[in-house]
Amino acid sequence: MSDSEPELRGAPASASDATRVPTPPPTTDTDALESLAVLFQDSTEEREIPRKQVVSWAFWDWATQPFNSVILTFVFAALYLVSDSFLPADVASLPDDSPVKEAALADLTSGYGLVTTIAGLLILFLAPVLGQQADRRGSKKRWLFVFTMLLALAQFALFFVYAQPVFFWYGAAVLAVGAVISEIAGVNYNALLVQVSTPKTVGKVSGLGWGMGYIGGIVALVIVVALTFADWFGMDTSDGLAYRLIAVGCGLWTILFSIPLFRNVPEPPPSAPGQSVGFFRSYVVLVKDIARLFREHRPTFWFLIASAVYRDGLAGVFAFGGVLAAVAFGFGPTDVILFAIAANVVAGLSTIIAGRFDDRFGAKAVIVFALTTLVLVAFVVFAFHDLGAVIFWIGGLILSAMVGPAQAASRSLLARVTPTGMQGEIFGLYATTGRVASFLSPAMWTVFIAAFGSTIFGVLGIGLVLLLGLILLLFVRLPKRSAA
């Protein structure tokens, strides 16, 4: 957003608005596609959203992305927790190609995968119910604060993961708990999107958040790389101290940059003031709401299904990109890190830019274009992989440029078709359905590599998941105004 744009405005009020009879607030039975104006707090009237609120909301993505990019993806988990630092001394001293050492490292990897699976199941069962509770009580921002602070505490707890085998399960458990906390916090954060946007700006605002997240994560990663090259200024980093300090730094980062949201973004009103539903009773309500969603808001229901598939494909692009670069294209550690930085910068900038196309052409159009490009480029990278690193750099950066826009547009599209008063619950289901389908990309990646005996064939597996998600999305019928 430019400096000449001090605020975001909704649609201007019509002359008849002053004399119209007020309508009662909608319930969860209200048709989402017939009440988009109410969903965005009656945006048929002139509504001003201070620029400060929009930027403050987007900064939460910046604040929490280092947990994903530095802790879970590139540094703490990948380079430290599943390394020989957590093997018995006699096994760790063996050559890297020793079958005994390889088997021991595989045990660490599978153990980490086990706790990650358990974390996914917790998200599956907790996210929609906690989102529903936040909707009813009007406590989205309050719970976002609680889970953001818990996420920071989880990162602080990683300081006590010493480089000794006895601490492996503790470290894996803390990372898994952190992943659960991060996902549940994201449910409440996404549900606040309608609080800081209008139907005309929701795509741009969503894209800004995703873009800020990518860029924030990569800035944190660059700082880590700089400290590593500086050899931590001569500090004794034995016993994993460097990685443990990185975790503490990410926790402080989360607290510092999340402050603007809690200071400047207002709490939405409750969807059911005065109504109290117990935690376990919420599951009964959830089942009824899903059935009602299928009957009365079917586009939202089918979009959740389609997005679960293609979002897993999007996750696979980043999850296996580094492995593909190293194994199939011969990238060294430095090359992998440089590509990771470039890929995240490209993804962040393209996401911010694509947000404006979202508001102009519709979120579904952006997603379809991005997925189509992803599928085509994936097959091009596979077909021309003999060209070496150059095809991976070109194709990989194009893929990165499409992932962010597809993610951001998915969030804005869901905000547009969510029934009024169900934002927290629906975004909880959004997190849940994503977890339900999270096995697709790893499974297809593994099956294709096992079947053809070469890592490059994993690209085809990811491409087919994206293609399936694209086909499912094309069959989701959305009214034109839901993407306008």
GIZIQUI-V81120 format. One record per backbone hydrogen bond with DSSP energy under -1.0 kcal/mol. CO is the residue of the C=O (numbers start at 1). NH is the residue of the N-H. If there is no record, write none. Layout:
BEGIN
co->{CO/CO}
nh->{NH/NH}
END
This chain:
BEGIN
co->{2/6/8/14/16/27/35/36/37/37/38/42/47/49/50/50/51/52/53/54/55/57/58/59/60/61/64/65/66/66/67/68/69/70/70/71/75/76/76/77/80/83/84/88/89/91/95/98/99/100/101/102/103/104/105/106/107/108/109/110/111/112/113/114/115/116/117/118/119/120/121/122/123/126/127/128/129/130/131/132/133/134/134/135/139/140/141/142/143/144/145/146/147/148/149/150/151/152/153/156/157/158/160/162/164/165/167/168/169/170/171/172/173/174/175/176/177/178/179/180/181/182/183/184/185/186/187/190/192/193/198/198/201/202/203/204/205/206/207/208/209/210/211/212/213/214/215/216/217/218/219/220/221/222/223/224/225/226/227/228/230/231/232/238/240/241/242/243/244/245/246/247/248/249/250/251/252/253/258/259/260/261/272/278/280/281/282/283/284/285/286/287/288/289/290/291/292/293/297/298/299/300/301/302/303/304/305/306/307/308/309/310/311/312/313/314/315/316/320/321/322/323/324/324/325/332/333/334/335/336/337/338/339/340/341/342/343/344/345/346/347/348/349/350/351/353/354/355/356/357/358/362/363/364/365/366/367/368/369/370/371/372/373/374/375/376/377/378/379/380/382/384/385/388/389/390/391/392/393/394/395/396/397/399/400/402/403/404/405/406/407/408/409/410/411/412/413/419/422/423/424/425/426/427/428/429/430/431/432/433/435/437/439/440/441/442/443/444/445/446/447/448/449/454/455/456/457/458/459/460/461/462/463/464/465/466/467/468/469/470/473/479/480/481}
nh->{5/51/49/17/19/30/39/40/42/43/41/45/10/8/53/54/55/56/57/58/59/60/62/63/64/65/67/69/70/71/72/73/74/75/76/77/79/80/81/82/83/86/87/92/93/94/98/102/103/104/105/106/107/108/109/110/111/112/113/114/115/116/117/118/119/120/121/122/123/124/125/126/127/130/131/132/133/134/135/136/137/138/139/271/143/144/145/146/147/148/149/150/151/152/153/154/155/156/157/159/160/161/162/164/167/168/171/172/173/174/175/176/177/178/179/180/181/182/183/184/185/186/187/188/189/190/191/193/195/196/201/202/205/206/207/208/209/210/211/212/213/214/215/216/217/218/219/220/221/222/223/224/225/226/227/228/229/230/232/231/233/234/235/241/244/245/246/247/248/249/250/251/252/253/254/255/256/257/262/263/264/265/275/282/283/285/286/287/288/289/290/291/292/293/294/295/296/297/301/302/303/304/305/306/307/308/309/310/311/312/313/314/315/316/317/318/319/320/324/325/326/327/328/329/331/336/337/338/339/340/341/342/343/344/345/346/347/348/349/350/351/352/353/354/355/356/358/359/360/361/362/366/367/368/369/370/371/372/373/374/375/376/377/378/379/380/381/382/383/384/385/387/388/392/393/394/395/396/397/398/399/400/401/403/404/406/407/408/409/410/411/412/413/414/415/416/417/422/426/427/428/429/430/431/432/433/434/435/436/437/438/440/443/444/445/446/447/448/449/450/451/452/453/457/458/459/461/462/463/464/465/466/467/468/469/470/471/472/473/474/476/482/483/484}
END
